[in-house]
Amino acid sequence: MIAATDLKAGATFLHQSKPYQVVKYEHIKVGRGGATVRVTVRNLESGGTEEKTFSSDVKVDEVNTYKKKLQFLYRTASSCVFVDTKTYEQTEIPLSVLGDSINFIKEGESIDIFFWDERPLSFELPPKITLMVSECDPGVKGNSATNIYKPATLENGMKIKVPLFINLGDKIKVDTRTGAYVERAKE
């Protein structure tokens, strides 16, 4: 059991039989009344975020998660299959657990997956990833200073808007939180 006042960013806990991870922590003390703790949490099963408020004297169950680096093998209609490169043990994770962020991962790439009691909860993506442009109109030289964008398809099938100077085969950096173009990748 941990006190609500110890729910700092990154802490994991169990509330109403669901595992949560604290994203943002705020301790509120108003006048003579008791203090409250307001936290923004991410549900580790569904991936959604929500606000929770606790009295400062409340205690919650601590969840001990662990992370394992697994390599992405392939995707089926309802799940993704990963392998532990040390033990060659395969783990099948439902797409409902992984969410839309799985689209940023390429086959053969290794990522950190969080587990709780042998159940996969979520995975950690870097803030930016590098992907190759597989389809787009030809680039236009000299249009590097404008905010005009054209549609492009990336190697993972994702469709985004890129600046006019980007060409077929260029490698670009994409923000994994928003899915937006960031910059051309340095070769």
SEBA-234720 format. One record per residue: residue in one letter; residue number from 1; y negated, z, x negated of N, C-alpha, C, O in turn. Coordinates in steps of 0.02 Angstrom, whole numbers, plus 50000, padded with zeros to 5 digits. Example, Ala and Ser with C-alpha at 12.3 -4.5 7.8 and 13.67 -1.06 7.14 Angstrom:
// residues 2
REC type seq   n.y   n.z   n.x  ca.y  ca.z  ca.x   c.y   c.z   c.x   o.y   o.z   o.x
REC    A   1 50284 50390 49340 50225 50390 49385 50165 50390 49340 50166 50423 49288
REC    S   2 50112 50354 49358 50053 50357 49316 49998 50394 49355 49943 50402 49330
END
This chain:
// residues 187
REC type seq   n.y   n.z   n.x  ca.y  ca.z  ca.x   c.y   c.z   c.x   o.y   o.z   o.x
REC    M   1 50059 50000 49958 50000 50000 50000 49938 50000 49955 49934 50035 49905
REC    I   2 49890 49959 49975 49826 49958 49940 49770 49969 49991 49775 49948 50048
REC    A   3 49717 50001 49968 49660 50015 50011 49620 49950 50023 49619 49906 49980
REC    A   4 49588 49946 50080 49548 49887 50097 49492 49877 50045 49472 49820 50033
REC    T   5 49469 49931 50015 49415 49926 49965 49440 49894 49900 49400 49875 49857
REC    D   6 49506 49889 49891 49535 49858 49831 49553 49784 49842 49584 49754 49798
REC    L   7 49533 49756 49898 49548 49686 49913 49498 49639 49880 49460 49604 49914
REC    K   8 49498 49638 49816 49453 49595 49778 49479 49523 49780 49536 49511 49798
REC    A   9 49436 49475 49760 49455 49404 49760 49519 49393 49719 49525 49417 49663
REC    G  10 49566 49357 49749 49630 49342 49717 49686 49389 49737 49744 49373 49727
REC    A  11 49670 49447 49767 49721 49495 49788 49761 49466 49846 49733 49430 49888
REC    T  12 49825 49481 49848 49868 49458 49903 49893 49519 49941 49910 49570 49912
REC    F  13 49895 49513 50008 49917 49568 50050 49949 49543 50113 49944 49484 50130
REC    L  14 49983 49588 50148 50018 49572 50210 49980 49605 50268 49965 49664 50266
REC    H  15 49964 49565 50320 49930 49591 50379 49961 49559 50440 49962 49497 50445
REC    Q  16 49986 49599 50486 50020 49574 50546 50076 49526 50528 50083 49473 50558
REC    S  17 50116 49546 50478 50175 49509 50453 50159 49441 50424 50204 49399 50418
REC    K  18 50096 49429 50404 50078 49365 50373 50046 49378 50305 50006 49424 50298
REC    P  19 50065 49338 50255 50036 49347 50188 49968 49313 50182 49959 49256 50204
REC    Y  20 49920 49348 50152 49852 49322 50142 49831 49331 50070 49856 49375 50035
REC    Q  21 49784 49288 50048 49753 49295 49983 49678 49298 49993 49650 49257 50030
REC    V  22 49645 49345 49961 49573 49355 49969 49536 49301 49931 49547 49290 49871
REC    V  23 49490 49267 49966 49448 49216 49936 49380 49246 49919 49352 49233 49866
REC    K  24 49353 49286 49966 49287 49316 49957 49289 49388 49985 49318 49400 50037
REC    Y  25 49257 49434 49949 49257 49505 49967 49185 49529 49975 49142 49512 49935
REC    E  26 49174 49569 50028 49107 49597 50039 49115 49668 50066 49149 49679 50116
REC    H  27 49083 49716 50033 49085 49787 50054 49019 49801 50089 48965 49792 50060
REC    I  28 49022 49825 50152 48961 49836 50191 48955 49909 50209 49001 49938 50238
REC    K  29 48898 49940 50191 48884 50010 50207 48818 50012 50245 48766 49992 50218
REC    V  30 48820 50035 50307 48760 50036 50348 48744 50108 50367 48784 50142 50399
REC    G  31 48686 50133 50346 48662 50200 50364 48714 50254 50355 48747 50258 50304
REC    R  32 48720 50297 50406 48766 50354 50402 48837 50336 50422 48884 50374 50408
REC    G  33 48846 50279 50453 48913 50259 50477 48960 50246 50419 48940 50244 50361
REC    G  34 49022 50236 50436 49072 50221 50386 49065 50151 50359 49035 50107 50391
REC    A  35 49091 50140 50300 49087 50074 50268 49141 50028 50296 49193 50051 50319
REC    T  36 49127 49963 50294 49177 49914 50314 49185 49863 50258 49142 49855 50216
REC    V  37 49242 49831 50259 49258 49780 50210 49268 49715 50248 49310 49710 50292
REC    R  38 49228 49664 50231 49235 49599 50262 49263 49552 50208 49234 49545 50154
REC    V  39 49318 49519 50224 49349 49473 50177 49360 49405 50209 49375 49400 50269
REC    T  40 49353 49353 50169 49374 49286 50188 49442 49277 50155 49448 49284 50094
REC    V  41 49492 49262 50195 49561 49258 50169 49591 49190 50185 49571 49156 50232
REC    R  42 49640 49172 50143 49678 49111 50154 49748 49131 50173 49782 49168 50137
REC    N  43 49771 49106 50231 49839 49119 50253 49885 49080 50207 49881 49019 50204
REC    L  44 49929 49115 50171 49972 49083 50122 50029 49042 50153 50061 49003 50118
REC    E  45 50042 49051 50217 50093 49011 50250 50064 48946 50278 50093 48893 50271
REC    S  46 50006 48951 50311 49977 48892 50343 49924 48858 50300 49910 48799 50309
REC    G  47 49893 48895 50254 49840 48867 50212 49771 48874 50242 49722 48859 50207
REC    G  48 49765 48894 50305 49700 48902 50337 49663 48963 50313 49692 49011 50288
REC    T  49 49596 48961 50321 49555 49018 50302 49527 49051 50365 49516 49018 50416
REC    E  50 49516 49116 50360 49488 49154 50416 49452 49216 50389 49461 49236 50332
REC    E  51 49410 49245 50432 49374 49306 50415 49411 49366 50443 49437 49363 50499
REC    K  52 49414 49420 50405 49445 49482 50428 49398 49540 50409 49367 49539 50356
REC    T  53 49394 49590 50453 49353 49649 50440 49397 49710 50446 49433 49718 50495
REC    F  54 49393 49755 50396 49432 49816 50395 49386 49875 50385 49334 49869 50353
REC    S  55 49405 49933 50412 49371 49995 50397 49389 50012 50324 49444 49996 50302
REC    S  56 49345 50045 50288 49358 50059 50217 49417 50105 50206 49443 50107 50150
REC    D  57 49439 50143 50256 49496 50188 50246 49563 50156 50266 49614 50190 50261
REC    V  58 49564 50094 50286 49626 50060 50305 49665 50041 50243 49637 50024 50191
REC    K  59 49731 50045 50248 49775 50023 50194 49818 49965 50219 49839 49965 50277
REC    V  60 49830 49917 50175 49872 49860 50191 49929 49855 50140 49924 49881 50085
REC    D  61 49982 49820 50160 50038 49811 50114 50022 49757 50063 49996 49704 50080
REC    E  62 50038 49772 50001 50027 49724 49948 50083 49673 49947 50141 49690 49958
REC    V  63 50066 49610 49934 50116 49557 49928 50119 49537 49855 50068 49519 49825
REC    N  64 50178 49539 49828 50186 49519 49759 50210 49446 49758 50268 49432 49772
REC    T  65 50164 49402 49740 50181 49331 49734 50192 49316 49661 50168 49351 49616
REC    Y  66 50229 49263 49649 50237 49240 49580 50231 49164 49580 50241 49132 49631
REC    K  67 50213 49138 49523 50203 49066 49519 50254 49036 49471 50272 49065 49420
REC    K  68 50276 48976 49490 50327 48941 49451 50302 48869 49443 50280 48837 49491
REC    K  69 50306 48842 49381 50286 48773 49369 50346 48728 49385 50399 48733 49354
REC    L  70 50335 48683 49434 50387 48637 49455 50361 48566 49451 50301 48553 49456
REC    Q  71 50408 48519 49440 50391 48448 49435 50405 48413 49501 50459 48422 49530
REC    F  72 50357 48374 49525 50364 48338 49588 50410 48279 49578 50397 48236 49536
REC    L  73 50465 48276 49617 50513 48221 49612 50498 48166 49662 50483 48109 49643
REC    Y  74 50503 48182 49727 50493 48132 49778 50476 48165 49845 50481 48225 49853
REC    R  75 50455 48121 49892 50434 48144 49958 50480 48113 50010 50496 48053 50007
REC    T  76 50501 48153 50060 50539 48127 50117 50493 48129 50177 50433 48143 50171
REC    A  77 50520 48114 50236 50478 48113 50297 50451 48182 50314 50396 48187 50343
REC    S  78 50488 48235 50298 50466 48302 50319 50456 48352 50262 50435 48408 50274
REC    S  79 50472 48333 50200 50466 48381 50145 50455 48345 50079 50457 48284 50074
REC    C  80 50444 48386 50027 50438 48361 49959 50489 48398 49916 50503 48457 49927
REC    V  81 50518 48363 49868 50569 48393 49825 50540 48401 49755 50512 48355 49726
REC    F  82 50547 48462 49729 50523 48480 49662 50583 48503 49621 50634 48524 49649
REC    V  83 50577 48500 49555 50630 48524 49511 50601 48569 49458 50546 48557 49432
REC    D  84 50639 48622 49441 50622 48666 49385 50649 48631 49323 50710 48623 49317
REC    T  85 50606 48611 49277 50628 48572 49219 50669 48613 49169 50700 48584 49125
REC    K  86 50670 48679 49177 50711 48721 49132 50782 48729 49158 50830 48724 49120
REC    T  87 50788 48742 49224 50854 48755 49253 50882 48695 49292 50940 48695 49311
REC    Y  88 50840 48645 49304 50858 48585 49344 50876 48603 49416 50910 48564 49450
REC    E  89 50852 48660 49439 50863 48681 49508 50809 48646 49551 50750 48649 49536
REC    Q  90 50832 48614 49606 50786 48578 49649 50764 48623 49707 50804 48662 49734
REC    T  91 50701 48617 49726 50672 48656 49781 50641 48607 49830 50600 48565 49812
REC    E  92 50660 48612 49893 50632 48570 49946 50581 48611 49984 50596 48665 50010
REC    I  93 50519 48585 49988 50465 48621 50021 50440 48579 50079 50422 48521 50070
REC    P  94 50438 48608 50140 50413 48570 50198 50341 48548 50190 50300 48583 50159
REC    L  95 50325 48489 50217 50256 48464 50213 50207 48510 50249 50148 48512 50231
REC    S  96 50231 48547 50299 50186 48594 50335 50160 48648 50289 50105 48673 50299
REC    V  97 50199 48667 50239 50177 48718 50190 50128 48687 50140 50079 48720 50121
REC    L  98 50140 48626 50120 50099 48594 50069 50034 48565 50095 49984 48564 50059
REC    G  99 50033 48543 50157 49972 48516 50186 49953 48448 50157 49993 48416 50123
REC    D 100 49892 48427 50171 49868 48361 50149 49855 48358 50074 49850 48303 50046
REC    S 101 49850 48414 50041 49836 48415 49969 49893 48384 49929 49883 48367 49871
REC    I 102 49952 48377 49958 50008 48347 49923 49992 48274 49904 50022 48247 49858
REC    N 103 49946 48243 49940 49927 48174 49925 49896 48165 49857 49894 48109 49831
REC    F 104 49872 48219 49827 49842 48215 49760 49893 48218 49704 49875 48206 49646
REC    I 105 49955 48232 49720 50005 48242 49668 50046 48178 49659 50069 48149 49708
REC    K 106 50055 48157 49597 50094 48097 49581 50165 48117 49563 50177 48173 49539
REC    E 107 50212 48072 49575 50282 48086 49556 50285 48097 49481 50254 48062 49442
REC    G 108 50324 48148 49461 50331 48165 49390 50280 48216 49366 50287 48241 49310
REC    E 109 50230 48231 49406 50178 48279 49386 50202 48351 49398 50238 48364 49447
REC    S 110 50183 48397 49354 50201 48468 49361 50143 48507 49390 50086 48498 49370
REC    I 111 50159 48552 49438 50107 48594 49468 50134 48665 49475 50194 48676 49474
REC    D 112 50088 48713 49483 50106 48782 49494 50114 48794 49569 50069 48780 49608
REC    I 113 50173 48820 49588 50187 48836 49658 50195 48911 49665 50230 48943 49625
REC    F 114 50161 48941 49716 50165 49012 49728 50223 49028 49774 50232 48995 49825
REC    F 115 50262 49079 49756 50320 49100 49795 50312 49173 49815 50280 49212 49780
REC    W 116 50341 49190 49872 50345 49259 49896 50414 49268 49925 50432 49233 49972
REC    D 117 50453 49313 49898 50523 49324 49920 50561 49258 49922 50595 49244 49972
REC    E 118 50557 49219 49870 50592 49155 49863 50567 49101 49912 50596 49047 49915
REC    R 119 50514 49116 49950 50486 49067 49997 50424 49036 49965 50379 49072 49943
REC    P 120 50421 48970 49962 50361 48938 49936 50303 48946 49985 50311 48935 50045
REC    L 121 50245 48967 49959 50187 48980 50002 50134 48927 49996 50108 48902 50046
REC    S 122 50117 48909 49935 50062 48862 49923 50067 48838 49851 50110 48859 49814
REC    F 123 50021 48794 49833 50019 48771 49764 49948 48766 49741 49901 48765 49780
REC    E 124 49940 48764 49675 49874 48765 49645 49859 48696 49615 49896 48672 49572
REC    L 125 49806 48666 49638 49784 48602 49611 49724 48612 49565 49684 48658 49576
REC    P 126 49717 48571 49513 49655 48574 49474 49598 48550 49517 49610 48512 49564
REC    P 127 49535 48570 49503 49479 48548 49545 49468 48473 49545 49444 48445 49594
REC    K 128 49486 48439 49489 49478 48367 49484 49542 48337 49456 49574 48366 49412
REC    I 129 49561 48278 49482 49618 48243 49454 49598 48171 49439 49549 48145 49467
REC    T 130 49635 48139 49394 49622 48070 49375 49672 48025 49409 49733 48036 49404
REC    L 131 49648 47974 49444 49690 47925 49478 49665 47855 49462 49606 47845 49448
REC    M 132 49710 47806 49466 49692 47737 49452 49677 47701 49518 49709 47713 49569
REC    V 133 49628 47657 49516 49609 47617 49574 49659 47559 49579 49665 47519 49533
REC    S 134 49695 47555 49636 49745 47502 49644 49720 47444 49686 49748 47389 49682
REC    E 135 49669 47455 49727 49639 47401 49767 49565 47414 49776 49545 47469 49794
REC    C 136 49524 47362 49764 49453 47365 49780 49423 47297 49767 49453 47255 49734
REC    D 137 49363 47286 49794 49326 47224 49780 49305 47224 49707 49301 47278 49677
REC    P 138 49292 47166 49678 49270 47164 49608 49206 47204 49597 49164 47210 49641
REC    G 139 49200 47231 49537 49141 47271 49519 49080 47227 49511 49086 47168 49494
REC    V 140 49022 47257 49522 48959 47221 49514 48921 47255 49457 48903 47314 49462
REC    K 141 48908 47218 49404 48874 47245 49345 48801 47261 49362 48768 47224 49397
REC    G 142 48777 47317 49335 48707 47334 49343 48693 47377 49404 48635 47394 49417
REC    N 143 48744 47395 49442 48734 47437 49502 48756 47509 49490 48784 47541 49534
REC    S 144 48742 47534 49431 48764 47602 49415 48715 47656 49439 48733 47715 49441
REC    A 145 48654 47637 49457 48605 47688 49475 48595 47695 49551 48557 47737 49573
REC    T 146 48629 47654 49590 48619 47656 49663 48672 47701 49696 48723 47717 49666
REC    N 147 48658 47719 49758 48705 47760 49796 48741 47717 49847 48754 47739 49903
REC    I 148 48758 47656 49829 48795 47611 49873 48868 47614 49853 48885 47607 49795
REC    Y 149 48911 47623 49903 48982 47631 49890 49023 47577 49925 49000 47547 49974
REC    K 150 49083 47564 49899 49129 47516 49929 49196 47551 49938 49211 47599 49903
REC    P 151 49238 47527 49984 49304 47558 49993 49352 47541 49936 49349 47486 49908
REC    A 152 49395 47588 49920 49446 47577 49868 49509 47615 49887 49506 47666 49921
REC    T 153 49566 47589 49864 49630 47623 49874 49654 47645 49806 49653 47607 49757
REC    L 154 49676 47708 49802 49700 47735 49738 49776 47728 49733 49810 47710 49781
REC    E 155 49802 47741 49673 49874 47733 49660 49918 47776 49705 49977 47760 49714
REC    N 156 49891 47830 49733 49931 47873 49777 49924 47851 49851 49951 47885 49895
REC    G 157 49889 47795 49864 49881 47770 49931 49819 47796 49967 49804 47775 50023
REC    M 158 49784 47842 49936 49724 47872 49966 49667 47822 49966 49657 47786 49918
REC    K 159 49629 47820 50021 49571 47776 50026 49507 47818 50021 49498 47866 50057
REC    I 160 49463 47797 49974 49400 47833 49964 49344 47782 49952 49357 47722 49946
REC    K 161 49283 47806 49950 49225 47765 49933 49208 47775 49860 49206 47832 49835
REC    V 162 49197 47719 49824 49179 47722 49753 49116 47680 49742 49101 47637 49782
REC    P 163 49079 47693 49687 49019 47653 49672 49038 47580 49660 49095 47564 49645
REC    L 164 48989 47535 49667 49001 47463 49661 49027 47442 49592 49060 47391 49587
REC    F 165 49011 47480 49539 49031 47459 49471 49105 47473 49455 49128 47453 49402
REC    I 166 49141 47507 49499 49212 47523 49487 49254 47460 49500 49244 47425 49549
REC    N 167 49301 47447 49454 49345 47388 49458 49417 47407 49471 49436 47465 49463
REC    L 168 49457 47358 49490 49529 47366 49498 49558 47388 49430 49542 47358 49379
REC    G 169 49599 47440 49430 49630 47464 49368 49591 47519 49334 49617 47551 49288
REC    D 170 49529 47531 49355 49489 47586 49325 49520 47653 49343 49549 47661 49397
REC    K 171 49514 47701 49299 49535 47770 49314 49473 47810 49332 49423 47808 49297
REC    I 172 49478 47847 49388 49422 47886 49411 49443 47958 49423 49502 47972 49432
REC    K 173 49394 48003 49422 49407 48073 49439 49390 48085 49512 49338 48062 49536
REC    V 174 49434 48121 49546 49425 48136 49617 49426 48211 49626 49467 48246 49596
REC    D 175 49380 48237 49668 49377 48308 49684 49433 48324 49733 49435 48295 49787
REC    T 176 49479 48369 49715 49537 48385 49758 49517 48426 49818 49556 48429 49866
REC    R 177 49459 48457 49818 49438 48498 49875 49409 48454 49930 49418 48468 49989
REC    T 178 49373 48400 49911 49339 48357 49960 49370 48287 49965 49359 48253 50016
REC    G 179 49407 48266 49915 49435 48198 49914 49383 48146 49897 49394 48086 49910
REC    A 180 49327 48166 49868 49272 48119 49852 49273 48099 49779 49298 48135 49736
REC    Y 181 49247 48039 49766 49237 48014 49698 49191 48060 49659 49141 48083 49685
REC    V 182 49208 48074 49595 49165 48116 49553 49134 48074 49497 49073 48072 49490
REC    E 183 49177 48040 49458 49152 48001 49402 49207 47955 49376 49266 47963 49394
REC    R 184 49189 47908 49334 49238 47866 49301 49270 47908 49246 49235 47944 49209
REC    A 185 49335 47905 49240 49371 47944 49189 49360 47913 49120 49359 47852 49112
REC    K 186 49353 47956 49071 49347 47934 49002 49416 47914 48977 49464 47951 48986
REC    E 187 49422 47856 48947 49487 47832 48924 49512 47869 48864 49566 47855 48838
END
